[in-house]
Amino acid sequence: MAKSMGKTATAEELAELNTFLEQFPESKKMYQVTAALKGSAKQVDTVKQKDISTKLEELWYKIKSSDKNQGFINDASKVKPLFHWRWAAAAVLVLGMVGSLLYTRKLRLADQAARLVMHEVRVPYGTTRKLVMPDGTKVILNAGSTFTYPETFAKNTRDVTLNGEGFFEVTHNAKRPFLVHTNNLTVKVLGTVFNVKAYNNDKNIETTLLKGKVQVELENNPEKNIILLPNEKLLVTNNEPQTRPRAGNTLNQAKVEYQVITLPAVKADEVKETAWLDSRILFTNEPFEDVAKQIERKYNVQIVFESQALETEQISGLLDKESLQDALRIIEITTPFNYRMDGKTVYLSKKEKQN
């Protein structure tokens, strides 16, 4: 740009400059401003030559009047006319604006790179994990969960991906909704408290809302948006294949269906959907096979049913700080069964009635 204004640029350099200015309109405007300072442009969009000269004259007057510069400029007669030092001002302006442009571009590229950096958190069985997102949102992950989130959220949305179970306290931001993506649905929130249970090997995906409001979008039915209010739970049939070991039984892929349930009015510490936050398992008339999955995650074991009839037994109870053996004995009181352990694998079989 300096060579162009000084009429020392070659034809090749001018062609290169013109190409650059066409690609970056903001730089073209900057070039026009500096050209106006030199006097080669009579009028520039919103910047008038007279106004520029007046501002520069005022600036030059302040420099001459400054005590700090008295030792440097001690003879007003040596000061060159405005036309001659206008080049210096133009050079300073060019360097400042180019530097600002490059710095802003660098920050923008760094921000884009940060959004491409993804963190994946895997929580092993027998443990839970607490996280704080870049926006301050708090997340607690249950055992057996995989959670993915970016180093920096995008400008318009805050996207995370969950395979497993997570409890969210989302920082409110009306302009940037928080999106939790699972295999079959996406939970969209602005600022609220909710729990999402989306394990691949569970029959259902559960979204339980405790505070605020959420919108759930079904993957196979995107035009259907389900709004949940506090103390409501959404059940969506999981179309992922089940993985529990089972002899001689092939499971078909289920269709996606949903149901909204109102939670019973109970104390906060008696909500079974969030009992896992206190390392508890609360179950009421649930199939043994569903409770077994929760036992696997809590105690870091694998449970194998040797009797299909035992899987469908409806059981109720509360497991808190008991050992695995004590937990099995508690269930055994109401549902007779035999168990044996081989390392971290627990085999369950139906106990035959005695005459």
Disulfide bonds with the S-S distance in Angstrom:
none
